[in-house]
Amino acid sequence: MVLAGKVLVAQGGGPTAVINQSLAGVVLEARRFAQVSGIYGARHGVRGIVSEDFCDLTQETTANLEAVAATPSSALGSTRDKPDAAYCRDMFRVMQAHGIRYFFYIGGNDSSDTVRIVAEEARAAGHEISCVHIPKTIDNDLMMNDHTPGFPSAARFIVQAFMGADLDNRSLPGVYVGVVMGRHAGFLTAAAALAQCYPGDGPHAVYLPERIFRTDAFLSVVQDAMARHGRCVLAVSEGIHDESGTPIVTKLASSVERDAHGNVQLSGTGALADLLCGEIRDKLGIKRVRGDTFGYLQRSFAGCVSDVDQREAREVAERAVQFAMAGQSGSVAIERVGEYAVNYRLVPLEAVAAKTRTMPDEFIDEGGTGVTDAFRRYLTPLLGSGLPQTHRLRSAAVEKILAKGG
Amino acid sequence: MVLAGKVLVAQGGGPTAVINQSLAGVVLEARRFAQVSGIYGARHGVRGIVSEDFCDLTQETTANLEAVAATPSSALGSTRDKPDAAYCRDMFRVMQAHGIRYFFYIGGNDSSDTVRIVAEEARAAGHEISCVHIPKTIDNDLMMNDHTPGFPSAARFIVQAFMGADLDNRSLPGVYVGVVMGRHAGFLTAAAALAQCYPGDGPHAVYLPERIFRTDAFLSVVQDAMARHGRCVLAVSEGIHDESGTPIVTKLASSVERDAHGNVQLSGTGALADLLCGEIRDKLGIKRVRGDTFGYLQRSFAGCVSDVDQREAREVAERAVQFAMAGQSGSVAIERVGEYAVNYRLVPLEAVAAKTRTMPDEFIDEGGTGVTDAFRRYLTPLLGSGLPQTHRLRSAAVEKILAKGG
């Protein structure tokens, strides 16, 4: 049965470099269907739905939609609101009042849970709405997906950042700690490993939330790298924790900020990098120890994007519209079907909603601080074309004259 | 008089995205001259000279030199050593022993001072060496230069970073503080202003070391931006200081006891951003306050480079070789001669050595927290081609149905 009515699209959670590709994908694809009487965008995610804060995307030009698609961060605005059942009922009332028949929410696992509840409300009220969740998250932590739009571009940023940070550290040796986003899943931190080109290149170890962090072991890795290479570059996930699950930033620091949900504030602060650098300085007596927290740059930097990611973020939204127009609800998942090719499937919202995928063991080496070839093979095609390459001089040393004896 | 002998090239100070363009420029240009009997590179700057740690660049292929030229960070390695007269005498002895007749040091104002002393030693010893300083520094703080190689690419990184950070902040509103390198000169921090496209775009203020930082004035700027835009993005130089010249990071750290261990890491890279964010949270009661310290990414990120910067970093080195082969010593300076075109002049080493240029008043607006059109006109051509553009949706708001009365 074909439902005549309006399309509503919204963006939730943290922005990515390609989330607007999905927005453009929804709008441009929806325009092809006669049963679509209008296309609304909700400002700031679900918050814009409960407050009826809509803009009329029907009037956007194709050229501007394409320009916005190439712009990072959520053009409609985003929100951290986590709707409960009552909130979703309010959203549903607004959608019903505006004649919304198709609802698309571009977001992570929390967003897919919102879509699930709204779909249930609609069903219960007997008002048919096709509700489709469109995946995005730089954390790459959605179930059922080979990978998620936004992750490849963020991973590319991390690779380019570690290429440069490692060259910088080679030039002026010491210890360098780069702290990367990803509270529960280490995919993005692990991506740093793909910055390595020559033997001895950093990062010399990666610290993932999938493995327990032990300060002693960490310090001996630093000591070992200093002995071998005279320098040490480390990629550390913001989410590293001890055996009890306590974040290391809490352990090392006496006071930390917590958000409304009781989550420790991990991003937007240099605390973890500074604390780890302090440990290295104090315990190992190394002088030149530097820490950077990549912060918001890694998800919103303008001009660092994977073309594969751009294409897929567009396609996943196009497919979402096609599924919805056929009367279906669900979450669109990316499936890898070749080396390299993908397909898009509609999976039940319950299979994705409020679940978290972490790095599989086969991607992490035995020591727990490196990645496997399986991970390299997994990530390489996602990074896209034109990735910078690093090169070094190959000239032989000149024989000493004055210090001949020494 | 033509001096037959070897060329020695070295790189000093902080790496940049294009410093290897200058290295390649020296090697490739020097090969054209018959009097050059060999080309040596010193590992880790002046330190490699006193320790006779040379590599033989004569044997590098052109293809590899071009590949290295496109790679960020100092391929020969760098150093923070500041040679005194005795150190320079040792360097000179080594150069004499190896038959060096042409010495090129790619670096900032400290490096130019080193070149000055070596040239003096050579003159005093009656051993003729042409000594040429090749400028580079992301701080853009060399006298006699319109701008310095390395700065345009770092400025481009800052612009792209603030484009993204501002879009991120628009999407999830709050206060964002980005801390930028440049202890004495604010050029790089001021570059953030070129991220603005639409009215209301951030950064809403820039804080430069050329102006005195007052916490109260800073907090009212934040309050004002929050009232006007519902959000606030700030670019802050790491070198901001009070009227006595005391760095703000020291000042805030002593008065604000939010530190973890009780020992605030003042040199720790995230400290200033975290302290400023703490002030905003405590004094203004704003919840979502985030700070990023751009750290090493801004000078070494692989894949963010200005093509204008690349070209000039190459040319300035070619000209350095040409001046040296004509028997001259000095520092090569970049002069702007058109809109946009440059010329390269040889200036006395004394005019550049150990001096610091800061932002001229005509580049800073009256309030002291913004840039002038003169600065925009100055910086725009340096950023290079293909700078990302940001775009936003233009659609009109949809009339509310349920909340009609409200």
Interface residues (C-beta under 8 A of the other chain):
Chain A: Q11 G14 P15 Y40 G41 H44 S51 E52 D53 F54 C55 D56 L57 T58 Q59 E60 N64 A67 V68 A70 T71 P72 S73 S74 A75 L76 G77 S78 T79 R80 R93 V94 A97 H98 Q160 A161 M163 G164 A165 L167 D168 R170 S171 L172 Y176 L252 A253 S254 S255 S267 G268 T269 G270 A271 A273 D274 L275 C277 G278 R290 G291 D292 T293 F294 G295 Y296 L297 R299 S300 F301 A302 G303 C304 L387 P388 Q389 T390 H391 R392 L393 R394 S395 A396 A397 V398 K400 I401 L402 A403
Chain B: Q11 G14 P15 Y40 G41 H44 S51 E52 D53 F54 C55 D56 L57 T58 Q59 E60 N64 A67 V68 A70 T71 P72 S73 S74 A75 L76 G77 S78 T79 R80 R93 V94 A97 H98 Q160 A161 M163 G164 A165 L167 D168 R170 S171 L172 Y176 R258 A260 H261 N263 Q265 G268 T269 G270 A271 A273 D274 C277 V289 R290 G291 D292 T293 F294 G295 Y296 L297 R299 S300 F301 A302 G303 C304 L387 P388 Q389 T390 H391 R392 L393 R394 S395 A396 A397 V398 K400 I401 L402 A403
